[in-house]
Amino acid sequence: MGTKTISLADDAYERLRAEKRENESFSDVVRRLTDGVSLEEYYGALSDDTADELEEIVSRRREERTNEHRKRVERIADAFE
């Protein structure tokens, strides 16, 4: 079985950790908490305006992260020159 690395906001991580039982992995927690849940159940829950706004926010944040990453890489490369 493969693994995936995901990013969680600190508060989301703390919520997940609070749900974790003794001898339970985070994968086990996610499986237990999402058993029987389908994202299809939430399709259409947001208005078109809200969905568009969220999409714009996500897109902007991805671009910011890409720019921040590029700057870090450039600083590191400059340090080795």
C-alpha positions in Angstrom: 0.0 0.0 0.0 1.3 3.4 -0.9 1.3 6.6 1.1 0.4 10.2 0.4 1.6 13.3 2.1 -1.1 15.9 2.8 -1.1 19.4 4.3 -3.4 20.3 7.1 -4.0 23.6 8.9 -2.9 23.4 12.5 -6.5 23.5 13.8 -7.5 20.7 11.4 -4.5 18.6 12.6 -5.5 19.2 16.2 -9.0 18.1 15.5 -7.8 14.9 13.8 -5.4 14.2 16.6 -8.1 14.7 19.2 -10.1 11.9 17.4 -7.2 9.5 17.4 -7.5 6.6 19.8 -4.7 4.7 21.5 -2.9 2.4 19.0 -4.7 4.0 16.1 -2.9 5.4 13.1 -4.0 8.7 11.4 -5.1 6.5 8.4 -7.3 4.5 10.8 -8.8 7.7 12.1 -9.6 9.0 8.7 -11.1 5.7 7.6 -13.2 5.5 10.8 -14.5 9.1 10.5 -15.3 8.9 6.8 -16.8 5.4 6.7 -19.9 5.6 4.6 -19.4 9.3 3.7 -19.4 10.2 0.0 -18.5 13.7 -1.3 -21.3 13.3 -3.8 -23.7 13.9 -0.9 -22.4 17.4 -0.8 -22.6 18.2 -4.5 -24.6 21.4 -5.0 -24.4 22.4 -1.3 -22.7 25.7 -2.2 -24.2 28.5 -4.3 -22.5 29.2 -7.6 -21.2 32.5 -6.3 -19.7 30.9 -3.2 -18.2 28.1 -5.2 -16.6 30.7 -7.6 -15.3 32.7 -4.7 -13.7 29.6 -3.1 -12.2 28.6 -6.4 -10.6 32.0 -6.8 -9.2 31.9 -3.2 -7.7 28.5 -3.8 -6.2 29.5 -7.1 -4.7 32.7 -5.7 -3.3 30.8 -2.7 -1.7 28.1 -5.0 -0.1 30.9 -7.1 1.2 32.6 -3.9 2.7 29.2 -2.7 4.3 28.7 -6.1 5.9 32.2 -6.0 7.1 31.6 -2.4 8.6 28.3 -3.4 10.3 29.8 -6.4 11.8 32.6 -4.3 13.1 30.0 -1.7 14.7 28.0 -4.5 16.3 31.1 -6.0 17.7 32.1 -2.5 19.2 28.6 -2.1 20.7 28.6 -5.6 22.2 32.1 -5.0 23.7 30.8 -1.7 25.6 28.1 -3.6 26.9 30.4 -6.3 
